[in-house]
Amino acid sequence: MDHTSFEYACHVPSEWVDYNGHMNDAEYARIFSLAVDSWMEKIGLDADARERYAYTIFTLETHLCYLQEAHEKEKLTVSLQLLDMDAKRVHGIFLMNNEEGQRIATSEQMLMGIDAASNRPAPFPEAVNEKIIEIYNRDKEMEKPIQAGRTIGIKR
């Protein structure tokens, strides 16, 4: 695990392997999505809490960087570094590593807290916000991964 108390782990099933002999690009997004769900549970937004608070989190934007191939049955772990936050948004970068601890992909994301009744942005519930602040206060002093803040373009 990198630097954080959060970690999501999975193995690459055969149905995720494509004609190139490695994990299909769409499956990286699937793993990062599953990691978001796992992180939501970690900060106090499991299924019961989402119902109790009538609150959830949506992904507004994501930027994936594919750094290395993943192969069938390989164990992958995902951690999260929070880059910024406010009352209803989290900007973070999910870091995917292989069993050797090599970074194989990143997913920089903007997540938004949503009032489920109105389907509109809303501040995080107090207990959830406190947990996010705690994580952010630890993460904000860390060096940002080089993939954070990148833009797509052809350098000329």
C-alpha positions as CSV (number, residue, x, y, z in Angstrom):
1,M,0.0,0.0,0.0
2,D,1.2,3.5,-0.8
3,H,0.7,6.1,1.9
4,T,-2.9,5.9,2.9
5,S,-5.1,3.9,5.2
6,F,-7.5,3.3,2.3
7,E,-6.8,0.4,-0.1
8,Y,-9.1,-1.5,-2.5
9,A,-7.8,-4.8,-4.0
10,C,-8.9,-7.1,-6.7
11,H,-7.6,-9.7,-9.2
12,V,-7.9,-9.4,-13.0
13,P,-10.5,-12.0,-14.1
14,S,-10.1,-13.6,-17.5
15,E,-13.1,-11.8,-19.0
16,W,-11.3,-8.5,-18.5
17,V,-8.4,-9.6,-20.7
18,D,-8.8,-8.4,-24.4
19,Y,-7.4,-9.4,-27.7
20,N,-4.1,-7.7,-26.8
21,G,-3.5,-10.2,-24.0
22,H,-3.8,-7.7,-21.2
23,M,-6.6,-6.0,-19.2
24,N,-8.9,-4.0,-21.4
25,D,-8.7,-0.2,-20.9
26,A,-12.4,-0.1,-19.8
27,E,-11.7,-2.4,-16.9
28,Y,-9.2,0.1,-15.4
29,A,-12.2,2.5,-15.2
30,R,-14.3,-0.3,-13.6
31,I,-11.7,-0.9,-10.9
32,F,-11.4,2.8,-10.2
33,S,-15.2,3.0,-9.9
34,L,-15.2,0.1,-7.5
35,A,-12.5,1.8,-5.5
36,V,-14.7,5.0,-5.3
37,D,-17.5,2.8,-3.9
38,S,-15.1,1.3,-1.4
39,W,-13.8,4.7,-0.3
40,M,-17.3,5.9,0.2
41,E,-17.8,3.1,2.7
42,K,-14.5,4.1,4.4
43,I,-15.7,7.7,4.9
44,G,-19.1,6.6,6.3
45,L,-21.3,6.5,3.2
46,D,-22.1,2.8,3.0
47,A,-25.5,1.7,1.7
48,D,-27.2,2.3,5.1
49,A,-25.7,5.8,5.5
50,R,-26.6,6.8,2.0
51,E,-30.2,5.9,2.8
52,R,-30.1,7.5,6.2
53,Y,-28.6,10.7,5.0
54,A,-30.4,10.6,1.6
55,Y,-27.0,11.4,0.3
56,T,-24.5,10.0,-2.2
57,I,-21.4,10.9,-4.3
58,F,-21.3,11.3,-8.1
59,T,-18.2,11.4,-10.2
60,L,-18.0,14.6,-12.2
61,E,-14.8,14.2,-14.1
62,T,-12.0,11.6,-14.4
63,H,-8.6,11.5,-16.1
64,L,-7.1,8.0,-16.5
65,C,-3.4,7.5,-17.2
66,Y,-2.4,4.0,-18.4
67,L,1.2,3.4,-17.3
68,Q,1.7,-0.4,-17.5
69,E,-0.3,-3.5,-18.6
70,A,-2.2,-5.7,-16.1
71,H,-2.6,-9.4,-16.8
72,E,-5.0,-12.2,-16.0
73,K,-5.1,-13.2,-12.3
74,E,-2.8,-10.3,-11.4
75,K,-3.6,-8.7,-8.0
76,L,-4.1,-4.9,-8.2
77,T,-4.4,-2.5,-5.4
78,V,-5.8,1.0,-5.4
79,S,-5.1,3.8,-2.9
80,L,-6.3,7.4,-2.9
81,Q,-4.5,10.7,-2.3
82,L,-6.8,13.7,-1.7
83,L,-5.5,16.8,-3.6
84,D,-8.2,19.3,-2.6
85,M,-11.7,19.5,-1.1
86,D,-14.4,21.8,-0.1
87,A,-17.8,21.5,1.6
88,K,-19.3,19.3,-1.2
89,R,-16.4,18.3,-3.6
90,V,-13.4,16.1,-3.4
91,H,-10.5,16.3,-5.9
92,G,-8.3,13.2,-5.6
93,I,-6.1,10.8,-7.5
94,F,-6.5,7.1,-7.3
95,L,-3.3,5.2,-7.7
96,M,-3.3,1.6,-9.0
97,N,-0.3,-0.7,-8.3
98,N,0.6,-4.2,-9.2
99,E,1.8,-6.9,-6.9
100,E,5.4,-5.6,-7.3
101,G,4.3,-2.2,-6.1
102,Q,4.7,-0.6,-9.5
103,R,2.3,2.1,-10.5
104,I,0.3,0.9,-13.4
105,A,-2.5,3.5,-13.7
106,T,-3.9,6.6,-12.1
107,S,-7.4,8.1,-12.1
108,E,-7.6,11.8,-11.2
109,Q,-11.2,12.5,-10.2
110,M,-13.6,15.2,-9.1
111,L,-16.3,13.8,-6.9
112,M,-19.4,15.8,-5.9
113,G,-21.6,15.2,-2.9
114,I,-25.3,14.9,-3.9
115,D,-28.5,15.3,-1.9
116,A,-30.3,12.2,-3.2
117,A,-33.8,13.6,-2.7
118,S,-33.2,16.6,-4.9
119,N,-30.4,15.1,-7.1
120,R,-28.5,18.3,-6.6
121,P,-25.1,19.1,-5.1
122,A,-25.1,19.5,-1.3
123,P,-22.5,19.7,1.5
124,F,-21.2,16.5,2.9
125,P,-23.0,15.2,6.1
126,E,-21.0,16.4,9.1
127,A,-19.6,13.1,10.1
128,V,-18.5,12.3,6.5
129,N,-17.0,15.8,6.1
130,E,-15.0,15.4,9.3
131,K,-13.5,12.1,8.0
132,I,-12.7,13.8,4.6
133,I,-11.0,16.7,6.4
134,E,-8.9,14.3,8.4
135,I,-7.8,12.5,5.3
136,Y,-7.1,15.7,3.4
137,N,-5.1,17.2,6.2
138,R,-2.8,14.2,6.1
139,D,-2.6,14.0,2.3
140,K,-2.2,17.7,1.5
141,E,1.4,17.8,2.6
142,M,2.4,14.9,0.3
143,E,4.1,15.3,-3.0
144,K,1.5,15.1,-5.8
145,P,1.9,12.3,-8.3
146,I,3.3,13.4,-11.6
147,Q,0.0,12.4,-13.3
148,A,-2.0,14.9,-11.2
149,G,-3.2,18.0,-13.1
150,R,-2.2,16.7,-16.5
151,T,-4.0,17.8,-19.6
152,I,-4.3,15.9,-22.9
153,G,-2.7,17.4,-25.9
154,I,0.0,16.9,-28.5
155,K,3.2,18.8,-27.5
156,R,4.5,20.8,-30.4
